[in-house]
Amino acid sequence: MNRIILHCDMNNAYASIEEIKNPELKEKIMVVGGSEEDRHGIVLAKNKKAKALGIKTGETLFNARIKAPNLVVVPPHFEDYLLVSKKARNIYYDFTNKVESFGIDECFLDITGSSQFGSDIEIARKIRTRFKNELGITISVGISDNKTFAKLGSDLASYDETMSLYSKDMKEKIWPLPASNICGIGKKTVEKLNLLSIHTIGELATANPKILQRKLGINGIKLWNMANGKDNSEVLDFYDRPEIKSVGNGSTFKSDLKNKDDVAKILLVLAIKVADRLKKFEKLANGIEINIKTTDFSLETFQRKIPFSTSASIELYREALSLFLEKYSWNYSVRALTLRAIYVVDEKDSSQTSLFYDFKRHEKDVKVDRAMYEINQKYENKITFASTLLDNKLSRDIHDVITLPSGFLRTGI
């Protein structure tokens, strides 16, 4: 049986929820915006009046105010958005037990076995109707036999509409579209594809996969499969707890990091948080990865294995700083930084990968780190490294990143 996958996307969710809380906002040009003080001054969502003036999600509030001098900016209230997201999942669960969150306002649903509720179109209509009646907001729904095309369908659908994009129709309906319409293809990838004379999804689908792999690595093969409708990834239920593959923390900074000392202090803060996560999940890391967003908004990623399985913050910090100093060229200052523990294993599966590693130093670091963790668990974070108290660049938004099988990411866990 061919799968039937829905992608449900709340229309301008944050703005819509703010309008429900304060109906007067419907008459204003309004956006939900991040903290400009913490350099998150971008449009997170906009209402219809703001959209009509060309204001786009992701652009800076500075640019948005140029388009609309009387713009009203509302700070985000994520506790309210999470509550609506929970209510939305309850609606989805009335139609299927396979629901995968793709952010607060988006979900994939596998309704392959839900024919008792009607056809794919009928189920989508029933869900949209319940959203309007019970939550007061609208959603766009994409339908396909795979997640990639279902997501594409909801992106192309208008407010409170459904669009079907099954693989059997992809040559006529999907292949003429720009390659950038596929989720996961950003500006940098578009530039690389254009150098290969690939501009549409069809040109990507009919390209030589070996050339794509040579130019884009394993991601080239992934994109080729997606363009051809060969996305077999399952819908992972929100309440499943599959094996954790990596644990990370990252932040955008109030001001750019311009030297080694700036980076060192931030990496130590992130290492402490990553280490705490590892202990909570009873995991150890056998590698580290750093993601660096520069002031020109490019992203650089570096990783390496480490000589001993660990969840000690000081060891994660030392390895991360060493990797940063070895790999980063300082062509630009650093705007955002993420540290991730990778090659994660259960605590019982620890291993030593180097005969030359200082085992006594490792034991000492583990004991000190464990003592700090236990004190902080008991007395609400009363102890830390002194150098972390001297930093004023760190944003309040230090987000958690948990990687699960099939590359599925959960943030804010």
C-alpha positions as CSV (number, residue, x, y, z in Angstrom):
1,M,0.0,0.0,0.0
2,N,1.3,3.4,-0.9
3,R,1.8,5.7,2.0
4,I,-0.4,8.8,2.6
5,I,1.5,11.6,4.3
6,L,0.2,14.9,5.4
7,H,2.2,18.0,6.3
8,C,0.2,20.5,8.3
9,D,1.5,24.0,8.7
10,M,-0.2,26.6,10.9
11,N,-0.6,29.8,8.9
12,N,1.6,32.5,10.5
13,A,1.1,30.6,13.8
14,Y,2.8,33.0,16.2
15,A,1.1,36.1,14.8
16,S,-2.3,34.3,14.6
17,I,-2.1,33.3,18.3
18,E,-1.2,36.8,19.3
19,E,-4.2,38.1,17.4
20,I,-6.4,35.7,19.2
21,K,-5.1,37.0,22.5
22,N,-5.4,40.6,21.4
23,P,-8.0,41.0,18.6
24,E,-7.0,44.7,18.1
25,L,-3.8,43.5,16.5
26,K,-5.8,42.3,13.5
27,E,-6.3,45.9,12.5
28,K,-2.6,46.7,12.7
29,I,0.5,45.9,10.7
30,M,2.0,43.5,13.2
31,V,4.9,41.1,13.4
32,V,6.2,38.8,16.2
33,G,9.8,39.7,16.5
34,G,12.8,38.5,18.4
35,S,14.9,40.4,20.9
36,E,17.0,43.1,19.2
37,E,19.1,43.4,22.3
38,D,20.2,39.8,22.0
39,R,20.6,40.2,18.2
40,H,17.6,38.1,17.4
41,G,15.9,41.2,15.9
42,I,14.2,39.3,13.0
43,V,10.6,38.7,12.0
44,L,9.4,35.4,13.4
45,A,5.9,35.7,12.0
46,K,3.7,38.4,10.4
47,N,0.0,38.9,10.1
48,K,-1.8,39.4,6.8
49,K,-1.5,43.2,6.7
50,A,2.3,42.9,7.2
51,K,2.5,40.2,4.5
52,A,0.6,42.4,2.1
53,L,3.4,45.0,2.4
54,G,6.1,42.5,1.5
55,I,7.3,41.8,5.0
56,K,8.8,38.3,5.1
57,T,9.6,35.9,7.9
58,G,13.3,35.9,8.7
59,E,14.0,39.5,7.6
60,T,15.3,42.0,10.1
61,L,13.0,44.2,12.0
62,F,15.0,47.1,10.7
63,N,14.1,46.3,7.1
64,A,10.5,45.5,8.1
65,R,10.1,49.0,9.6
66,I,11.3,50.6,6.4
67,K,8.4,48.8,4.6
68,A,6.0,49.8,7.4
69,P,7.0,52.7,9.6
70,N,4.0,52.2,11.8
71,L,4.8,48.5,12.3
72,V,3.8,47.0,15.6
73,V,6.3,44.5,17.0
74,V,5.0,41.9,19.6
75,P,7.6,39.9,21.6
76,P,7.1,36.1,21.3
77,H,5.3,34.2,24.0
78,F,6.5,30.6,23.5
79,E,4.6,29.2,26.4
80,D,1.3,30.2,24.6
81,Y,2.6,28.8,21.3
82,L,3.5,25.5,23.0
83,L,0.1,25.2,24.5
84,V,-1.6,25.6,21.1
85,S,0.9,23.2,19.6
86,K,-0.2,20.6,22.2
87,K,-3.8,21.2,21.4
88,A,-3.0,20.8,17.7
89,R,-1.4,17.4,18.3
90,N,-4.5,16.3,20.2
91,I,-6.5,17.0,17.0
92,Y,-4.0,15.1,14.8
93,Y,-4.2,12.1,17.2
94,D,-7.9,11.8,16.5
95,F,-7.0,10.8,13.0
96,T,-3.7,8.8,13.4
97,N,-1.2,7.6,16.0
98,K,1.7,8.6,13.8
99,V,2.4,12.3,14.3
100,E,5.8,13.9,14.0
101,S,6.5,17.5,15.1
102,F,8.5,19.6,12.7
103,G,8.8,22.7,14.9
104,I,6.1,24.2,17.1
105,D,3.7,25.0,14.3
106,E,4.3,22.1,11.8
107,C,3.6,18.4,11.9
108,F,3.8,15.4,9.6
109,L,1.0,12.8,9.8
110,D,1.0,9.3,8.4
111,I,-2.7,8.6,7.6
112,T,-2.1,5.5,5.5
113,G,-4.3,3.4,7.9
114,S,-6.9,6.1,8.5
115,S,-9.3,5.4,5.7
116,Q,-12.2,5.1,8.2
117,F,-12.1,8.9,8.4
118,G,-12.5,9.4,4.7
119,S,-10.1,10.0,1.7
120,D,-6.9,12.0,2.0
121,I,-8.6,15.2,0.9
122,E,-11.5,14.6,3.3
123,I,-9.2,14.1,6.3
124,A,-7.3,17.2,5.4
125,R,-10.5,19.2,5.2
126,K,-11.7,17.8,8.6
127,I,-8.5,18.8,10.3
128,R,-8.6,22.3,8.8
129,T,-12.2,22.7,9.9
130,R,-11.4,21.6,13.5
131,F,-8.4,24.0,13.7
132,K,-10.7,27.0,12.7
133,N,-13.5,25.9,15.1
134,E,-11.4,24.8,18.1
135,L,-8.2,26.9,17.9
136,G,-9.3,29.9,15.9
137,I,-6.4,29.6,13.4
138,T,-6.0,28.2,9.9
139,I,-3.5,25.7,8.5
140,S,-2.3,24.7,5.1
141,V,-2.0,21.0,4.3
142,G,0.2,19.2,1.8
143,I,-0.6,15.6,0.8
144,S,1.8,13.1,-0.8
145,D,3.3,9.6,-0.5
146,N,6.5,11.0,1.1
147,K,7.5,13.7,3.5
148,T,9.5,15.8,1.1
149,F,6.6,16.4,-1.3
150,A,4.0,16.7,1.5
151,K,6.1,19.6,2.9
152,L,6.4,21.1,-0.5
153,G,2.6,20.9,-0.9
154,S,1.9,22.8,2.3
155,D,4.5,25.4,1.4
156,L,2.7,26.0,-2.0
157,A,-0.8,25.9,-0.6
158,S,-2.6,29.1,0.2
159,Y,-4.0,29.9,3.6
160,D,-6.5,27.3,4.7
161,E,-6.1,25.2,1.6
162,T,-4.9,21.7,0.7
163,M,-2.5,20.7,-2.1
164,S,-1.8,17.2,-3.3
165,L,1.6,16.4,-4.8
166,Y,2.0,12.7,-5.3
167,S,5.1,11.2,-6.8
168,K,3.2,9.9,-9.8
169,D,2.5,13.5,-10.9
170,M,6.0,14.9,-10.0
171,K,7.2,15.4,-13.6
172,E,4.2,17.7,-14.4
173,K,3.6,19.4,-11.0
174,I,6.9,19.3,-9.2
175,W,9.9,19.1,-11.6
176,P,9.3,22.6,-13.1
177,L,9.6,24.2,-9.7
178,P,12.8,25.9,-8.5
179,A,15.2,23.5,-6.7
180,S,15.2,25.9,-3.7
181,N,11.6,24.8,-3.0
182,I,12.8,21.6,-1.6
183,C,13.1,21.8,2.2
184,G,16.8,21.8,3.2
185,I,18.2,23.5,0.1
186,G,19.5,26.9,1.2
187,K,21.3,29.8,-0.4
188,K,24.7,28.1,-0.4
189,T,23.4,24.9,-1.9
190,V,21.5,26.8,-4.6
191,E,24.8,28.5,-5.6
192,K,26.5,25.1,-5.9
193,L,23.7,23.6,-7.9
194,N,23.6,26.6,-10.2
195,L,27.3,26.1,-11.0
196,L,26.2,22.6,-12.3
197,S,23.4,24.3,-14.4
198,I,20.8,22.9,-12.0
199,H,18.0,25.4,-11.3
200,T,14.8,23.3,-11.1
201,I,13.8,20.2,-9.2
202,G,13.5,18.4,-12.5
203,E,17.1,19.3,-13.4
204,L,18.2,18.1,-10.0
205,A,16.2,14.8,-10.4
206,T,17.7,14.0,-13.8
207,A,21.3,15.0,-12.8
208,N,24.1,12.5,-12.5
209,P,24.0,11.4,-8.9
210,K,27.8,10.7,-8.9
211,I,28.5,14.3,-9.9
212,L,26.1,15.5,-7.2
213,Q,27.9,13.4,-4.6
214,R,31.3,14.6,-5.8
215,K,30.2,18.3,-5.5
216,L,27.9,18.1,-2.5
217,G,29.0,15.0,-0.6
218,I,26.4,12.6,0.8
219,N,23.9,15.5,0.8
220,G,24.0,15.4,-3.0
221,I,22.6,11.9,-3.1
222,K,20.0,12.8,-0.4
223,L,18.8,15.8,-2.5
224,W,18.7,13.6,-5.7
225,N,16.5,11.1,-3.9
226,M,14.2,13.8,-2.6
227,A,13.8,15.3,-6.0
228,N,12.9,11.9,-7.4
229,G,10.3,11.3,-4.7
230,K,12.5,8.6,-3.1
231,D,12.1,9.9,0.5
232,N,11.3,6.8,2.5
233,S,11.9,8.4,5.9
234,E,9.2,7.4,8.5
235,V,6.9,9.7,10.4
236,L,8.5,9.6,13.9
237,D,5.8,10.0,16.6
238,F,6.3,13.0,19.0
239,Y,6.1,10.8,22.0
240,D,8.6,8.2,20.8
241,R,12.0,8.3,22.5
242,P,14.4,6.8,20.0
243,E,18.1,6.4,20.6
244,I,19.8,9.8,20.9
245,K,22.6,10.3,18.3
246,S,24.0,13.6,19.5
247,V,23.5,16.4,22.1
248,G,24.2,20.0,21.5
249,N,23.8,23.6,22.7
250,G,24.2,26.8,20.7
251,S,23.5,30.5,20.8
252,T,23.6,33.7,18.8
253,F,25.6,36.4,20.6
254,K,24.8,40.0,21.7
255,S,28.1,41.1,20.0
256,D,30.4,39.2,17.7
257,L,33.2,37.0,19.0
258,K,36.5,38.5,17.7
259,N,39.3,36.6,19.4
260,K,40.3,33.4,21.1
261,D,39.4,34.6,24.6
262,D,35.8,35.4,23.5
263,V,35.4,32.0,21.9
264,A,37.0,30.1,24.8
265,K,34.5,31.6,27.4
266,I,31.5,30.8,25.2
267,L,32.7,27.2,24.4
268,L,33.1,26.6,28.2
269,V,29.5,27.7,28.9
270,L,28.2,25.5,26.0
271,A,30.4,22.5,27.1
272,I,28.9,22.7,30.6
273,K,25.3,22.6,29.2
274,V,26.2,19.8,26.8
275,A,27.8,17.8,29.6
276,D,24.7,18.2,31.8
277,R,22.6,16.9,28.9
278,L,24.8,13.9,28.5
279,K,24.5,13.0,32.2
280,K,20.8,13.5,32.2
281,F,20.5,11.0,29.3
282,E,23.2,8.7,30.8
283,K,25.3,9.1,27.6
284,L,28.9,9.6,26.7
285,A,30.4,11.3,23.7
286,N,33.1,9.9,21.5
287,G,33.4,13.0,19.4
288,I,32.7,16.7,19.2
289,E,31.3,19.0,16.5
290,I,31.3,22.8,16.3
291,N,29.0,24.8,14.0
292,I,30.2,28.4,13.4
293,K,27.9,31.1,11.9
294,T,30.0,34.0,10.8
295,T,29.1,37.7,10.4
296,D,28.5,37.1,6.6
297,F,25.9,34.5,7.7
298,S,27.9,31.6,6.2
299,L,28.1,28.3,8.2
300,E,31.2,26.3,8.9
301,T,31.2,22.9,10.5
302,F,34.1,20.9,12.0
303,Q,34.2,17.7,13.9
304,R,36.6,15.1,15.2
305,K,36.6,12.0,17.4
306,I,38.0,12.3,20.9
307,P,40.4,9.8,22.6
308,F,38.1,8.7,25.4
309,S,34.3,8.4,25.9
310,T,33.3,11.3,28.2
311,S,30.6,13.5,29.6
312,A,33.0,15.8,31.4
313,S,32.5,19.5,30.5
314,I,36.2,20.4,30.8
315,E,37.2,17.6,28.4
316,L,34.5,18.6,25.9
317,Y,35.6,22.2,26.2
318,R,39.3,21.5,25.7
319,E,38.6,19.3,22.6
320,A,36.2,21.9,21.2
321,L,38.6,24.8,21.7
322,S,41.5,22.9,20.2
323,L,39.3,22.0,17.1
324,F,38.2,25.6,16.7
325,L,41.7,27.0,16.9
326,E,43.0,24.4,14.5
327,K,40.3,24.7,11.8
328,Y,38.8,28.3,11.9
329,S,40.7,30.9,9.8
330,W,39.1,34.0,11.3
331,N,38.2,35.5,7.9
332,Y,35.1,36.8,9.7
333,S,34.0,37.4,13.3
334,V,31.7,34.8,14.9
335,R,28.0,35.6,15.2
336,A,26.7,32.3,16.5
337,L,28.3,29.0,17.8
338,T,27.0,25.6,18.5
339,L,28.8,22.7,20.3
340,R,27.6,19.2,19.9
341,A,28.6,15.9,21.4
342,I,28.6,13.3,18.7
343,Y,29.1,9.5,18.4
344,V,27.1,9.3,21.5
345,V,26.9,5.9,23.4
346,D,25.4,4.6,26.7
347,E,27.5,5.1,29.8
348,K,28.1,1.4,30.0
349,D,29.7,1.4,26.5
350,S,32.6,3.7,27.3
351,S,35.9,3.1,25.4
352,Q,39.4,4.4,25.1
353,T,40.5,5.1,21.5
354,S,44.0,6.2,22.1
355,L,46.9,4.5,24.0
356,F,48.6,7.8,24.5
357,Y,45.7,9.6,26.3
358,D,46.4,10.8,29.9
359,F,44.0,8.4,31.7
360,K,44.8,9.9,35.2
361,R,43.9,13.4,34.0
362,H,40.7,12.0,32.5
363,E,39.7,10.3,35.8
364,K,40.3,13.6,37.6
365,D,38.3,15.6,35.2
366,V,35.4,13.2,35.3
367,K,35.3,13.3,39.2
368,V,35.5,17.1,39.3
369,D,32.8,17.4,36.7
370,R,30.5,14.9,38.3
371,A,30.9,16.6,41.7
372,M,29.9,20.0,40.1
373,Y,26.9,18.4,38.4
374,E,25.6,16.8,41.5
375,I,26.0,20.0,43.6
376,N,24.2,22.0,40.9
377,Q,21.4,19.4,40.8
378,K,20.9,19.7,44.5
379,Y,21.4,23.4,44.9
380,E,20.1,24.8,41.6
381,N,23.3,25.7,39.7
382,K,25.3,27.3,42.6
383,I,28.7,26.4,41.3
384,T,30.5,26.9,37.9
385,F,33.8,27.9,36.4
386,A,34.8,31.5,37.3
387,S,35.6,32.5,33.7
388,T,31.9,31.9,32.7
389,L,30.8,34.7,35.0
390,L,32.9,37.3,33.2
391,D,31.2,37.0,29.8
392,N,28.5,39.5,28.7
393,K,28.2,38.4,25.1
394,L,26.0,35.3,25.6
395,S,22.4,35.6,24.6
396,R,19.7,34.4,27.0
397,D,18.7,32.1,24.1
398,I,20.9,29.0,24.6
399,H,19.0,26.4,22.6
400,D,19.3,22.7,23.0
401,V,19.7,20.4,19.9
402,I,19.0,16.7,20.2
403,T,19.7,14.5,17.1
404,L,17.7,11.3,16.7
405,P,17.8,8.6,14.0
406,S,17.3,9.6,10.3
407,G,18.8,13.0,11.1
408,F,15.6,14.2,12.8
409,L,16.3,17.1,15.1
410,R,14.4,18.2,18.2
411,T,15.2,21.6,19.7
412,G,14.3,23.1,23.0
413,I,13.9,19.7,24.7
